[in-house]
Amino acid sequence: MIGQTKPDATEGFPADLLLGRLPASGGTKTLQLAQELRAAILGGRLLSGTRLPPSRVLAVELGVSRSVVVHAYADLAADGYLEARRGAGTRVRPLASSDAAPSRAPDATRLAGPPDNRPSLVRIPARVRLLGGLPDPQLFPRTTWLRHYRATLATIPDIDLGYPDPRGAEPLRCALTSYLGRVRGVLTTPEQIVVCEGATQGLMLICRVLRLAGARSIAVEEPCFGPHRDAITVSGLTPLPIAGDAHGLDPSRLVESDAAAVLVAPAHSYPTGATLDTDRRRRLIAWARETEALIIEDDYDAELRYDRTPIGSLQGHAPDHVIYLGSASKIFAPALRLGWIAAPQRHVAALQREKRLADMGSNPIDQLAFARFLERGEFARHLRRIRPIYRRRRDATIAALDELLPDAAWSGAAAGLHLYLTLPPGVDAPSLVTTAYRRGILLEHAALHWANPTNAPPALVLGYGTLPNPTPVIAALSQIIHASQSSS
Ligand SMILES: Cc1ncc(COP(=O)(O)O)c(C=O)c1O
């Protein structure tokens, strides 16, 4: 993903752009880059009017010389795909109707616990919260949000203060369509987006729609994010655990299930952090096509990827078979309760109905403020700011673990805000969590995320997002673990 350059090099610019790695051979780099961009435009991932990153930014991100990008842009401009205007940068031009991707013109019509015996992790006070996936509230861009809230409140038309469109505010659905296409390779339209109160509400809505359509079960990764398994259960569906490994969920195990859908986080599974490999992505899509099952793609933290070219969404490869779920919880704050669904057209009306019945639609002021963030490239700028910070925190956490807890094994750290820590042999995870809590450290026991927690290996989900300096915390953890080993 593009976006780890010096902030001043890209000021005011949405630099994130999902492009494949340029192959080492097969034509000049300029030709290859032009082909990649042309395919993205013709495939509908780069919409008309999308501003491309400045050549110097893209060159740094791709590791090529600036002239490669300049020449690729010039070739595409000569072919009519791009247009460059002084002071306005390079943008995608509207295509002629004969070769255009399907129209995405916004719709002008305005529409006037399961047995909850798991401990709540939300409000327990502790000095250090190592919970998986928590972003740092200190990094929340309060000033920019305030500016957009003010502007939204000052300009929102009276009519928009009535009950909102249950699919979400149209400007946000348009901005998300463009953003998701550009950054995650999602192929959708504003009419297919339903804005929801976080990915979890999105999943609840999807479950209700599937249940009403006659579904009985949804396959889930084993382990998977516990609250999502609970959401499936309370919707009257049976979650079917499907084992995976370091390469993600194994699709061959789906074959004997009669699941109507599978819930999967292919870019960064929770809690293990596994990434679904290319072969399994292909086989998962083949399974969905053959059985007419749905893939529910939970893309909750994919923007925070640190070490390699980002993996595009599954949805972009099979838009008719995948319901895509995204969330602002990791990038901004869980408290915003902002998420989005991009659904195949045939499910949109039912999702819209469920959303209306759930809460009569999400707060449009939040949505319009967020739309302004996206439209102005400030979302991309925020990502460029936080990604290197979280990457440094992750690296420092890993370095501290390697030094202070070498007998524990970490994995799944390529993206997001957590890693998976398998504890050294002989450590009792529940008592470790209790002892650490008494010392002011809140830990997340990975067993929370297993269908049957007694099957879970002793492990923690270690969230490093809120730790500017992880070493003292890891030292304290190491001390507690080693003390428990010597007393057992
Ligand atoms: C796997 C997974 N998906 C989604 C989310 C985000 O859910 P929401 O958008 O409802 O906050 C989380 C949060 O931790 C998660 O772990």
The ligand as a Tripos MOL2 file, in Angstrom:
@<TRIPOS>MOLECULE
LIG
   16    16     1     0     0
SMALL
NO_CHARGES

@<TRIPOS>ATOM
      1 C1        -11.8650   -9.5800   13.5440 C.3       1 LIG1
      2 C2        -12.4890   -8.2540   13.8360 C.ar      1 LIG1
      3 N1        -13.3500   -7.7610   12.9780 N.ar      1 LIG1
      4 C3        -13.9260   -6.5510   13.1830 C.ar      1 LIG1
      5 C4        -13.6040   -5.8080   14.2740 C.ar      1 LIG1
      6 C5        -14.1830   -4.4350   14.4060 C.3       1 LIG1
      7 O1        -15.4850   -4.4950   14.7630 O.3       1 LIG1
      8 P1        -16.3130   -3.1310   14.8530 P.3       1 LIG1
      9 O2        -16.2010   -2.4550   13.5370 O.co2     1 LIG1
     10 O3        -17.6990   -3.5750   15.1670 O.co2     1 LIG1
     11 O4        -15.7190   -2.3100   15.9460 O.co2     1 LIG1
     12 C6        -12.7240   -6.3000   15.2050 C.ar      1 LIG1
     13 C7        -12.3910   -5.5270   16.4160 C.2       1 LIG1
     14 O5        -11.5910   -5.9000   17.2340 O.2       1 LIG1
     15 C8        -12.1430   -7.5500   14.9770 C.ar      1 LIG1
     16 O6        -11.2390   -8.0560   15.8180 O.3       1 LIG1
@<TRIPOS>BOND
     1     1     2 1
     2     2     3 ar
     3     2    15 ar
     4     3     4 ar
     5     4     5 ar
     6     5     6 1
     7     5    12 ar
     8     6     7 1
     9     7     8 1
    10     8     9 2
    11     8    10 1
    12     8    11 1
    13    12    13 1
    14    12    15 ar
    15    13    14 2
    16    15    16 1
@<TRIPOS>SUBSTRUCTURE
     1 LIG1         1 GROUP 0 **** ****
